[in-house]
Amino acid sequence: MHVVAFVTHKPGRVEAGSEIQGAFIDYLRNHPEHPGVVVHNAGPTLSDDSETIVGLLLIAEAPSLEAARAFLADSPYGKADVFADVQVRPWEWRTGRPG
């Protein structure tokens, strides 16, 4: 199933180029403890100043909503208690889907 995650970070917990951001990006690419999760797109959402990271948008395939939530909880951000709010929903991919 395809899922989309809308995540809001706790204020001031992540800065662009920070060590934790680098670890999170690495985790998105390589997560052997979650073999059923395939990340298609992910990136930070920004405040109105277009610079301050306020959250995350993630599109992935996962065996279930619970698997997607566990994937996020086990991430470097999840383990560092960065997330203020995490909403994971089923998503129907209609346009822009790769071959």
Sequence and secondary structure as in RCSB ss.txt:
>XXXX:A:sequence
MHVVAFVTHKPGRVEAGSEIQGAFIDYLRNHPEHPGVVVHNAGPTLSDDSETIVGLLLIAEAPSLEAARAFLADS
PYGKADVFADVQVRPWEWRTGRPG
>XXXX:A:secstr
 EEEEEEEE TTS  TT HHHHHHHHHHH  TT TT EEEEEEEEE TTSSSEEEEEEEEE SSHHHHHHHHHTS
HHHHTT EEEEEEEE    SS   
